């Protein structure tokens, strides 16, 4: 890369003849106003400022044109790489934000499932089976409901963990 930059600099130096144009600066003794001009006033102390100005452009040799086009190609390739990197970074940022939102929803769903499990563990009137001898026990529907609620909690935990891993992989 340094070689191409050096070559480009040499091209610029060899292709233009540079002359300097003078600009004059002075301060008005009465008002203190700073003035710039291309011609100096008479009887005033001036500061001369040299400004380079391109005067003549020489035609480029074949080698110079080749080197210039090579530099331009390298610049274009660098621009394309930068655009690709920027697009990929933008996609990662969007994906990360999307995963954060999904994770927040999954956490709310997990909390809701855990609350439903706690509430579902309390036996209702239809969950108790009573026998003639005065004994009672929880019926089959109670255990099926608990198993279903526990399954929902486990599924919600898996979803939260999966999203956390995906988010960690994007960092």
Residue, then its C-alpha position, 0 to 999 in steps of 0.5 A: x500500500x505504501x508503494x502505491x501511495x509513493x507512486x501516486x505522490x510521484x505522479x502528482x509531483x511530476x505532472x504539474x509545474x507549481x508556481x507560487x502566487x504572493x498574497x499580502x497581509x497588513x494591519x491598518x494602523x488606525x482601525x486595526x483591521x487586517x487586510x489581504x490583497x494580491x498587490x501590496x499597498x505603498x508605505x505600509x509594512x506588509x507580510x507576504x504569504x506564498x500560496x502555491x498555484x498549479x500553472x501547467x499540467x504535463x501529459x502523463x507518460x504511459x507508465x504514469x497512466x498505468x500507475x494512476x489507474x492502478x492506484x484508482x483500482x486499489x482505491x475502488x477495491x478499498x471502497x468496495x471492501x469498506x462498503x461490504x464491511x459496513x453492510x455486514x456491521x449494519x446487519x450484525x447490529x440489526x440482528x443483535x437488536x432483533x435478538x435482544x427484543x426476542x430475548x426480552x419476550x422470551x424472558x416475559x414468557x418464562x416468567x409467565x409460565x413459572x407463575x402459571x406453574x405456581x398457580x397450577x400447583x394449588x389443587x382445585x375442587x375438581x382435582x381431589x378425588x374423595x373415597x367412601x372411606x373418607x380418604x382423598x387423593x389428587x386425580x390424574x387430571x391434576x398430574x397431567x396439568x402439572x406435567x404440562x405446565x412444567x413442560x412449558x416452563x422447560x421449553x421457555x427456559x430452553x428458548x431463553x438460553x438459545x437466544x442468549x447463546x445466539x446473542x453472545x455469538x454476535x458480540 
